[in-house]
Amino acid sequence: MGERQVMFVAKSGYTGHLFEEEVIGTPKIVSWQADGRRWKVRDCVEFAHRHQLTQHGPIAEQLRLKVAERLGVDGRRVLIYNTINTPFDFYLGADCFFEFQGTVVTCDASLRNKGSYKADVQIGEAIIGQDGEPNQEEINRLADQIAGQWHRNFRRFREVCTQRQGGGVLTWHPT
C-alpha cells in the first residue's frame, strides 16, 4: 500500500506541460503576442520555420526516425518542429508537427483524454512505459498513424493545389 501512495505523490506534481516537454522536448523561448487575428496553419508553419523551432527531445527523435522509416525515406528528410507555447499550440492545439515534402501532420501531447482534438494525432501517456523509458510499441503505433495521416494530408494538399492551379506545379497552399 505504501508503494502505491509514493507513486501517487510522485505523479501528483506531473503536469501536462511537463509531459509535453518530456515527450516533445523543451521548447525554444520565442516571444510572440496574440494579435486578435485567427492564425491559419500556413501562418503557424511559417512562424515555426522563421524561428527554427526544430529542437526536440530524445522521444520525439525516436518517433521522427520511425516516421521516416514508415515513409520509406532517409530520416534527415522528415523534420519535427516543437511548437509548445507558440501560435501553433495556442491557436491550433498542436505541440509539434512533422513535415515532409511540404506537408505537415500535427500532434498534441496530453495526459488526459480531451474528447475531441484539433491536432491530427494525439500522443498520450502510453508513449512512456511503466519503467519510465520510451514505449517502443507505442512509438511504432504512433509512427504508423503519423505516416498514414501524412499520406491523407498529402493527397488532400495535392487536390487543393490541383484545384487552385489547374493541375500546375505543386506549391504549399494548405486549407
Secondary structure, DSSP 8 states (H G I E B T S, - for coil): -HHHHHHHHHHHT--HHHHHHHHT-----------SS---HHHHHHHHHHTT-----HHHHHHHHHHHHHHTS-GGGSEEEE-TTSHHHHHH--SEEEEETTEEEEEEE-SS--SS-SSSEEE-GGGB-TTSSB-HHHHHHHHHHHHHHHHHHHHHHHHHHHHHHTT--------
